[in-house]
């Protein structure tokens, strides 16, 4: 992305690499202050909590920058999970700053967060879906490899609580594997649960081959090589990987999270009621899907068609331009 931005003549500035405990936020705030003073943008657009906090510190250092309009994009349904008091302080300093949400689920959760902070809803906001384009599509799900029972499942994401990677061992144990069949699960990512997933790789349930590897920066280019995406997240603000899988043309097994109702139609069959204490519903859906991949094409095609209209890039660009224009009139 950085190379593409520079190629198009877009200015790119780097942050600092100093850890938090060594004053990283203050260093970031001073760096950001200098960039904003020199570049003089028409609008400062903040994405996610850490840039928001850095900019709040920046404004505390240099109040002259408060004349520059600020807009925020909120990406998740859970905010400041480890630093709620810091987040509430930051939210109060940002005040009535205009907000863009990446989904209606994020809008609802953000309004609850504002209320918990003792703040009124912001007066200027909008839901704008992030556009998604995929380089390759899978036109035929039941291809020759699948017909030979060589079925590849995928999990990719940070190895942490939100992504539900700790649920994978229980899910795999409860998926019904036909006799003389072996399914392959490819896991890409990194994080605090890597030890648990390494154990799953080394001692998988019967009928499973598990491979574990670091994150793939070009994963979207390889999605069509897989047959099913396992997406056991406990919460999401957007569910980008699930959307990419749908647009690529592979089925997604997931919990019925609020945001996924904006990606999938109500009759999408492979969404299980959320219960991270009992993954049997999730596993049953995967079992049913594995047993009926030959018949899944119509559902996959319908989901792809509906979502491609909603996530059209031109719609997103025009929506942001309109929102920006409302701030600088």
LOPA-723648 format. One record per residue (C-alpha): residue number from 0; residue in three letters; x, y, z. Coordinates in nm, 4 decimals, padded with zeros to 6 digits. Each point is the difference from the previous one (the first is absolute). Last residue first. Example, Ala and Ser with C-alpha at 12.3 -4.5 7.8 and 13.67 -1.06 7.14 Angstrom:
<kekols>
1, SER, 01.3670, -00.1060, 00.7140
0, ALA, -00.1370, -00.3440, 00.0660
</kekols>
This chain:
<kekols>
328, UNK, -01.7790, 02.3775, 00.3795
327, UNK, 00.2905, -00.2044, 00.1335
326, UNK, -00.1800, -00.2713, 00.1948
325, UNK, -00.2919, -00.0642, -00.2383
324, UNK, 00.2492, -00.0404, -00.2838
323, UNK, 00.1703, -00.2826, 00.1881
322, UNK, -00.3278, -00.1884, 00.0389
321, UNK, -00.0860, 00.0391, -00.3676
320, UNK, 00.3449, -00.1137, -00.1015
319, UNK, -00.0292, -00.2968, 00.2370
318, UNK, -00.3326, -00.1100, -00.1506
317, UNK, 00.1307, 00.0426, -00.3546
316, UNK, 00.3026, -00.2167, 00.0716
315, UNK, -00.2088, -00.2685, 00.1709
314, UNK, -00.2550, -00.0245, -00.2799
313, UNK, 00.2784, -00.0174, -00.2595
312, UNK, 00.1579, -00.2912, 00.1872
311, UNK, -00.3088, -00.2239, -00.0222
310, UNK, -00.0461, -00.1782, 00.3314
309, UNK, -00.3808, -00.0294, -00.0073
308, UNK, -00.0209, -00.1128, -00.3630
307, UNK, 00.2715, -00.2628, 00.0412
306, UNK, -00.1765, -00.1270, 00.3113
305, UNK, -00.3210, -00.1032, -00.1734
304, UNK, 00.1715, -00.1773, -00.2892
303, UNK, 00.2485, -00.1831, 00.2215
302, UNK, -00.2719, -00.1274, 00.2338
301, UNK, -00.2084, -00.1248, -00.2941
300, UNK, 00.2984, -00.1781, -00.1563
299, UNK, 00.0908, -00.1743, 00.3271
298, UNK, -00.3584, -00.1165, 00.0556
297, UNK, -00.0267, -00.1367, -00.3540
296, UNK, 00.3390, -00.1744, 00.0264
295, UNK, -00.0724, -00.1856, 00.3234
294, UNK, -00.1440, -00.3181, -00.1534
293, UNK, 00.3287, -00.1796, -00.0742
292, UNK, 00.1346, 00.1198, 00.3321
291, UNK, -00.2664, -00.2068, 00.1747
290, UNK, 00.1739, -00.2198, 00.2571
289, UNK, 00.2633, 00.2601, 00.0797
288, UNK, -00.2755, 00.2583, 00.0494
287, UNK, -00.1949, -00.2218, 00.2377
286, UNK, 00.3119, -00.0684, 00.2069
285, UNK, 00.0855, 00.3709, 00.0037
284, UNK, -00.3486, 00.0840, 00.1231
283, UNK, 00.0195, -00.2712, 00.2671
282, UNK, 00.3340, 00.1408, 00.1195
281, UNK, -00.1469, 00.3486, 00.0510
280, UNK, -00.3026, -00.1414, 00.1796
279, UNK, 00.2247, -00.2193, 00.2167
278, UNK, 00.2138, 00.2968, 00.1026
277, UNK, -00.1283, 00.0097, 00.3582
276, UNK, 00.1656, 00.2444, 00.2403
275, UNK, 00.0712, 00.2480, -00.2798
274, UNK, -00.3712, 00.0248, -00.0712
273, UNK, -00.1079, 00.2125, -00.2933
272, UNK, -00.2831, -00.1536, -00.1978
271, UNK, 00.1511, -00.1647, -00.3099
270, UNK, 00.0374, 00.1542, -00.3462
269, UNK, 00.0311, -00.2543, -00.2811
268, UNK, -00.3457, 00.0207, -00.1557
267, UNK, -00.0202, 00.3525, -00.1464
266, UNK, -00.3768, 00.0603, 00.0223
265, UNK, 00.0239, 00.3394, 00.1696
264, UNK, 00.2295, 00.1316, -00.2775
263, UNK, 00.3690, 00.0284, 00.0818
262, UNK, 00.2284, 00.3035, 00.0301
261, UNK, -00.2192, 00.2330, 00.2078
260, UNK, -00.1216, -00.2908, 00.2153
259, UNK, 00.3706, -00.0662, 00.0492
258, UNK, 00.0271, 00.3189, 00.2040
257, UNK, -00.2394, -00.1269, 00.2674
256, UNK, 00.1895, -00.3293, 00.0442
255, UNK, -00.1621, -00.3252, -00.1142
254, UNK, 00.3032, -00.2170, 00.0652
253, UNK, 00.1999, -00.1043, -00.3019
252, UNK, 00.0391, -00.2509, -00.2824
251, UNK, 00.0818, 00.1739, -00.3275
250, UNK, -00.0512, -00.1389, -00.3494
249, UNK, 00.2447, 00.0755, -00.2825
248, UNK, -00.0688, 00.2281, -00.2951
247, UNK, 00.2679, 00.2679, 00.0104
246, UNK, -00.2619, 00.2584, 00.0968
245, UNK, -00.1119, -00.2180, 00.2904
244, UNK, 00.3588, -00.0595, 00.1102
243, UNK, 00.0765, 00.3709, -00.0118
242, UNK, -00.3084, 00.0698, 00.2122
241, UNK, 00.1089, -00.2540, 00.2610
240, UNK, 00.3482, 00.1526, -00.0024
239, UNK, -00.1449, 00.3472, 00.0535
238, UNK, -00.2166, -00.0859, 00.2988
237, UNK, -00.1026, 00.3613, 00.0657
236, UNK, 00.0003, 00.0907, 00.3656
235, UNK, 00.0490, -00.3535, 00.1238
234, UNK, -00.0863, -00.2001, 00.3091
233, UNK, 00.0453, -00.3582, 00.1203
232, UNK, 00.1736, -00.1025, -00.3212
231, UNK, -00.0418, -00.3620, -00.1159
230, UNK, 00.0688, 00.0634, -00.3714
229, UNK, 00.0813, -00.3343, -00.1622
228, UNK, 00.0345, 00.0644, -00.3737
227, UNK, -00.0900, -00.2896, -00.2302
226, UNK, 00.1418, -00.1256, -00.3324
225, UNK, 00.3450, 00.1586, -00.0200
224, UNK, 00.2097, 00.0814, -00.3082
223, UNK, -00.2395, 00.2867, -00.0834
222, UNK, 00.1249, 00.1817, 00.3078
221, UNK, 00.3543, 00.0303, -00.1376
220, UNK, 00.0012, 00.3617, -00.1220
219, UNK, -00.1828, 00.1073, 00.3155
218, UNK, 00.2850, -00.1477, 00.2036
217, UNK, 00.2600, 00.2394, -00.1399
216, UNK, 00.1529, 00.0998, 00.3344
215, UNK, -00.0050, -00.3628, 00.1179
214, UNK, 00.0198, -00.0209, 00.3782
213, UNK, 00.2413, -00.2581, 00.1471
212, UNK, -00.0632, -00.3743, -00.0495
211, UNK, -00.1852, -00.2931, 00.1567
210, UNK, -00.1095, -00.3100, -00.1889
209, UNK, -00.2610, -00.2398, 00.1351
208, UNK, -00.0769, -00.3412, -00.1519
207, UNK, -00.3283, -00.1386, 00.1305
206, UNK, -00.1712, -00.3396, -00.0119
205, UNK, 00.0578, -00.0813, 00.3638
204, UNK, 00.0383, 00.3133, 00.2163
203, UNK, 00.3268, 00.1928, -00.0388
202, UNK, 00.3037, -00.0643, 00.2206
201, UNK, 00.2922, 00.2060, -00.1349
200, UNK, -00.2100, 00.2648, -00.1735
199, UNK, -00.2403, 00.0280, 00.2941
198, UNK, 00.2987, 00.0358, 00.2348
197, UNK, 00.1343, 00.2783, -00.2202
196, UNK, -00.3432, 00.1618, 00.0191
195, UNK, 00.0116, 00.0078, 00.3806
194, UNK, 00.3533, 00.1401, -00.0025
193, UNK, -00.0928, 00.2677, -00.2545
192, UNK, -00.2730, 00.1359, 00.2248
191, UNK, 00.1894, 00.3223, 00.0817
190, UNK, 00.0303, 00.1143, -00.3589
189, UNK, 00.0780, -00.0938, -00.3574
188, UNK, -00.1888, -00.0781, -00.3167
187, UNK, -00.0748, -00.2601, -00.2661
186, UNK, -00.1756, -00.3316, 00.0686
185, UNK, -00.0539, -00.2528, -00.2810
184, UNK, -00.2442, -00.2784, 00.0869
183, UNK, 00.0172, -00.3142, -00.2142
182, UNK, -00.2717, -00.2658, -00.0056
181, UNK, 00.0754, -00.3683, -00.0051
180, UNK, -00.2494, -00.2655, -00.1038
179, UNK, 00.0127, -00.3798, 00.0446
178, UNK, -00.3163, 00.0101, 00.2092
177, UNK, -00.2057, 00.3210, -00.0187
176, UNK, 00.1076, 00.2859, 00.2287
175, UNK, -00.2800, 00.1452, 00.2145
174, UNK, 00.1163, 00.3313, 00.1472
173, UNK, -00.0013, -00.0178, 00.3811
172, UNK, 00.3759, -00.0356, 00.0567
171, UNK, 00.0690, 00.2745, -00.2541
170, UNK, -00.2232, 00.2477, 00.1829
169, UNK, 00.1512, -00.0810, 00.3398
168, UNK, 00.3546, 00.0545, -00.1290
167, UNK, -00.1051, 00.3192, -00.1884
166, UNK, -00.1549, 00.1806, 00.2967
165, UNK, 00.3293, 00.1607, 00.1067
164, UNK, 00.0090, 00.1712, -00.3393
163, UNK, -00.3100, 00.1964, 00.0967
162, UNK, 00.1112, 00.3171, -00.1776
161, UNK, -00.0725, 00.2284, 00.2952
160, UNK, 00.1990, -00.2106, 00.2477
159, UNK, 00.3317, 00.0128, -00.1855
158, UNK, 00.2003, -00.1731, -00.2700
157, UNK, -00.0374, 00.2789, -00.2547
156, UNK, -00.1637, -00.1115, -00.3200
155, UNK, -00.0293, -00.2812, -00.2508
154, UNK, -00.1930, -00.3268, 00.0112
153, UNK, -00.0325, -00.2025, -00.3182
152, UNK, -00.1496, -00.3327, -00.1046
151, UNK, 00.1362, -00.2148, -00.2821
150, UNK, -00.1856, -00.2981, -00.1425
149, UNK, 00.1795, -00.2716, -00.1990
148, UNK, -00.3019, -00.2322, -00.0215
147, UNK, 00.0689, -00.0867, -00.3682
146, UNK, -00.3089, 00.2023, -00.0958
145, UNK, 00.1574, 00.2904, 00.1839
144, UNK, 00.3070, -00.0167, -00.2249
143, UNK, -00.2142, -00.0243, -00.3140
142, UNK, -00.2064, 00.3050, 00.0847
141, UNK, -00.3103, 00.0272, 00.2166
140, UNK, 00.0357, 00.3728, 00.0701
139, UNK, -00.0041, 00.1133, -00.3599
138, UNK, 00.0419, 00.3684, -00.0864
137, UNK, 00.2613, 00.0713, 00.2650
136, UNK, 00.0856, 00.3652, -00.0413
135, UNK, 00.3367, 00.1702, -00.0209
134, UNK, 00.1313, 00.3524, 00.0675
133, UNK, -00.2576, 00.0868, 00.2670
132, UNK, -00.1513, 00.3447, 00.0426
131, UNK, -00.1284, 00.1319, 00.3275
130, UNK, -00.1386, 00.3411, 00.0820
129, UNK, -00.0246, 00.1036, 00.3657
128, UNK, -00.3632, 00.0543, 00.0896
127, UNK, -00.1002, 00.3538, 00.0892
126, UNK, -00.2303, 00.0572, 00.2986
125, UNK, -00.0378, 00.3707, 00.0752
124, UNK, 00.0459, 00.2487, 00.2826
123, UNK, -00.0488, 00.3633, 00.0928
122, UNK, -00.1727, 00.0861, 00.3300
121, UNK, 00.2044, -00.2348, 00.2183
120, UNK, -00.2072, -00.1859, 00.2584
119, UNK, 00.0104, 00.1547, 00.3500
118, UNK, 00.2777, -00.0835, 00.2425
117, UNK, 00.0006, -00.1681, 00.3414
116, UNK, 00.2761, -00.2426, -00.0999
115, UNK, -00.2499, -00.2879, 00.0124
114, UNK, -00.2197, 00.2004, -00.2397
113, UNK, 00.2867, 00.0427, -00.2419
112, UNK, 00.0684, -00.3752, 00.0124
111, UNK, -00.3660, -00.0811, -00.0638
110, UNK, 00.0065, 00.2295, -00.3029
109, UNK, 00.3185, -00.1698, -00.1170
108, UNK, -00.1652, -00.3438, 00.0266
107, UNK, -00.2922, 00.1095, -00.2158
106, UNK, 00.2151, 00.1653, -00.2651
105, UNK, 00.2375, -00.2986, -00.0096
104, UNK, -00.2930, -00.2315, -00.0746
103, UNK, -00.1085, 00.2466, -00.2674
102, UNK, 00.3297, -00.0594, -00.1758
101, UNK, 00.3285, 00.1758, -00.0808
100, UNK, -00.1053, 00.2979, 00.2117
99, UNK, 00.0905, 00.3594, -00.0862
98, UNK, 00.0154, 00.2564, 00.2801
97, UNK, -00.0075, 00.3784, 00.0281
96, UNK, 00.1833, 00.1383, 00.3085
95, UNK, -00.2520, 00.0942, 00.2707
94, UNK, 00.2437, -00.0334, 00.2891
93, UNK, 00.3426, -00.1343, -00.0900
92, UNK, 00.1166, 00.0853, 00.3520
91, UNK, -00.2853, -00.2003, 00.1568
90, UNK, 00.0845, -00.3004, -00.2150
89, UNK, 00.3655, 00.0115, 00.1090
88, UNK, -00.0982, 00.0032, 00.3652
87, UNK, -00.2421, -00.2891, -00.0568
86, UNK, 00.2705, -00.1933, -00.1840
85, UNK, 00.2502, 00.0495, 00.2799
84, UNK, -00.2578, -00.1249, 00.2472
83, UNK, -00.0837, -00.2987, -00.2217
82, UNK, 00.3610, -00.1081, -00.0529
81, UNK, -00.0056, -00.3710, -00.0771
80, UNK, -00.3141, -00.0225, -00.2163
79, UNK, 00.0483, 00.3499, -00.1424
78, UNK, -00.2835, -00.0514, -00.2478
77, UNK, -00.2104, -00.3071, -00.0783
76, UNK, -00.2247, 00.0193, -00.3084
75, UNK, 00.2920, 00.0842, -00.2261
74, UNK, 00.0964, 00.2283, -00.2859
73, UNK, -00.0874, 00.3564, 00.0981
72, UNK, 00.1069, 00.2542, -00.2613
71, UNK, 00.0728, 00.3422, 00.1444
70, UNK, -00.0283, 00.3468, -00.1521
69, UNK, 00.1938, 00.3097, 00.1070
68, UNK, -00.0332, 00.3573, -00.1248
67, UNK, 00.3119, 00.2177, 00.0409
66, UNK, -00.0599, 00.2906, 00.2420
65, UNK, 00.1153, -00.2160, 00.2900
64, UNK, 00.3559, 00.0159, -00.1323
63, UNK, 00.0667, 00.3232, 00.1907
62, UNK, -00.0391, -00.1975, 00.3243
61, UNK, 00.3512, -00.1438, -00.0338
60, UNK, 00.1087, -00.2432, 00.2720
59, UNK, -00.3501, -00.1009, 00.1052
58, UNK, -00.0938, -00.0299, -00.3671
57, UNK, 00.2869, -00.2470, -00.0535
56, UNK, -00.1054, -00.1961, 00.3075
55, UNK, -00.3478, -00.0352, -00.1507
54, UNK, 00.1689, -00.0926, -00.3284
53, UNK, 00.1956, -00.2841, 00.1574
52, UNK, -00.3139, -00.1273, 00.1717
51, UNK, -00.1938, -00.0031, -00.3255
50, UNK, 00.2894, -00.1668, -00.1834
49, UNK, -00.0078, -00.2774, 00.2645
48, UNK, -00.3781, -00.0408, 00.0009
47, UNK, -00.0792, -00.0741, -00.3628
46, UNK, 00.0170, 00.2153, -00.3171
45, UNK, 00.0361, 00.3779, 00.0162
44, UNK, -00.0640, 00.2346, -00.2930
43, UNK, 00.1499, 00.3493, 00.0303
42, UNK, -00.1667, 00.2362, -00.2457
41, UNK, 00.1215, 00.2926, -00.2116
40, UNK, 00.3578, -00.1109, 00.0620
39, UNK, 00.2701, 00.2484, 00.1073
38, UNK, 00.3044, -00.2096, -00.1066
37, UNK, 00.2542, 00.1745, 00.2237
36, UNK, -00.2166, 00.0495, 00.3080
35, UNK, -00.1623, -00.3432, -00.0416
34, UNK, 00.3366, -00.1764, -00.0344
33, UNK, 00.1539, 00.1827, 00.2975
32, UNK, -00.2968, -00.0793, 00.2237
31, UNK, 00.0056, -00.3648, -00.1080
30, UNK, 00.3650, -00.0351, 00.1014
29, UNK, -00.0690, 00.1650, 00.3352
28, UNK, -00.2983, -00.2280, 00.0585
27, UNK, 00.1932, -00.3096, -00.1059
26, UNK, 00.2812, 00.0833, 00.2434
25, UNK, -00.2569, 00.0482, 00.2740
24, UNK, -00.1605, -00.3311, -00.0877
23, UNK, 00.3301, -00.1877, -00.0088
22, UNK, 00.1118, 00.1185, 00.3415
21, UNK, 00.2155, -00.2956, 00.0957
20, UNK, -00.2919, -00.2031, 00.1312
19, UNK, -00.1843, 00.0438, -00.3289
18, UNK, 00.2835, -00.1337, -00.2156
17, UNK, 00.1913, 00.2369, -00.2355
16, UNK, -00.0387, -00.0826, -00.3676
15, UNK, -00.1181, 00.3416, -00.1190
14, UNK, -00.2329, 00.0894, -00.2865
13, UNK, 00.0696, 00.0147, -00.3704
12, UNK, -00.1364, 00.2619, -00.2372
11, UNK, -00.1401, -00.0678, -00.3483
10, UNK, -00.0898, 00.2780, -00.2445
9, UNK, -00.2119, -00.1207, -00.2900
8, UNK, 00.1643, 00.0337, -00.3411
7, UNK, -00.1756, -00.2981, -00.1564
6, UNK, 00.3123, -00.2161, 00.0142
5, UNK, 00.0450, 00.1022, 00.3617
4, UNK, -00.3456, -00.1310, 00.0872
3, UNK, 00.0578, -00.3259, -00.1887
2, UNK, 00.3304, -00.0583, 00.1764
1, UNK, -00.1601, 00.0647, 00.3383
0, UNK, -00.2842, -00.2380, -00.0803
</kekols>
